[in-house]
Amino acid sequence: MGSVTQPPRPRKGLLRSALASTPVLPILPPTMPIQIFNSLTRQKEAFAPLDPAGKRVLFYACGPTVYGKFHIGNARTFVMTDVVRRWLVKRGHDVQFAMNITDVDDKIIRKANDEGVASEVIAARYTDYFLSMLERLGNMGGVIHPKATQHIPQMVTMIADLVARGHAYATPDGSVWFEVGSFRDYGKLSRMPLDEMKQGERVDAAQQQLKRSPLDFALWKGAKEGEPSWPSPWGNGRPGWHIECSSMSMEALHSQTIDIHSGGSDLRFPHHENEIAQSECATGKRFARYWMHMGMLDIEGMKMSKSLGNVKNIDEVMEFIDPLILRYFFMSAKYGDKIDYTESTIHQCQSAMERMITADQSARRILGTDSPTDWNSDEELQATWNEFAAGMDDDFNSPRALAAIAKSVTLLNTRIANENDKASIARATALLAELREALGISGELVRKNTGGLGDEEIESLIAQRTQAKKDRNFTLADQIRKDLLGKGVQLEDSRTGTIWKRV
Ligand SMILES: [Zn+2]
């Protein structure tokens, strides 16, 4: 396949994120291989990267389509991917990590047409938004972010290879389709019966007629009026979504086979199934060796959906919940399990984070100018580290890791109670700091969840705001609304007055 058998080209079009570079985490060699639940084999497997030295790891995660804000469920996927990456780094791996940005897509084009701007404007706006949200959520930088629009020639080459190998065909409308029936292993990831599969992409009736099978999916979409397009042997057009990830993962990581491929569990079918089919048919090699899928997020026991009106965008959530607490909350369930976002869980996570931070601050007050010191010689702390590491080695079991952190906080508090032994406090402080760093929850809280406002205080502030509006003092009215939101109280004006809820 042309795009990867040629000598490595300069990494044109590979955007390095502008975030801080990857922090250097102290390296501790593993005593046992990390176990990963491989969604492909549906088993836990000992992780062994392709690299014969066992060091370099090629890791690709599906990134966003940049047409709007992303919600708290997407945020969980991105954060848990970072938790996995951090642990691999902590265990001494040299992790090459790529996450694509889909910047050409039906949804982007629709949004651009609605706003009367070019689709590049929409894509650029939401790429910036995406990167800034990842940074606020505490994800590490140093990510390779390939953009679809900058890899079109490589995708065209891959599609041409698929046509040449008899796995794809062009139709008179200028589109190219992957012929699902040509790949015997189709369905090996999702394990769905073929007759229950639906591609779910928008295909008009005329195109449906042209396809050899309803299950065939688009590799290349013939140009339509008012849409961005690029030249190809089949005429002008644009790539299908699935081919982007097949092409960009190999391009960004310089290998036809990658170690880990991850994404939300909603991408397992058809997206990841199609990625496997395209990649393996184009190269004749295995595509990804370990597939990892991040679980979905419910809101108060309900599936998050536009029709229920309970979709929470991440920037809005971070208006009133500190990113550290959110991160803690995401890690409170295993990455592959469903997680339920409830007020009471968020409060528990807040208490745990506050306890951790308070212990650290108390310890540092006692230590004064003394630094935290190496904890390795301390058996009690060593045992806590072992529990943490055993949890993370066991398929990145973050709830177990958080339990070990809670234990290390208890140990630190016990030592603080006996102020005389500064050296033992210094060691326990160092361990706590290291465990927090490993999960990306270092730092202070910048935002309190609720200001502890009682109902009466809230009602009184709303009355002040109503009066301010009557007085046409909209600056004050708006300030009161913002202050309340900062304390976790959301106002909604209706014809009958202002209603409020804790959010
Ligand atoms: Zn993808």
Boltz pocket constraint, residues with backbone or C-beta under 6 A from the ligand:
constraints:
  - pocket:
      binder: B
      contacts: [[A, 61], [A, 62], [A, 63], [A, 241], [A, 242], [A, 245], [A, 263], [A, 271]]
      max_distance: 6.0
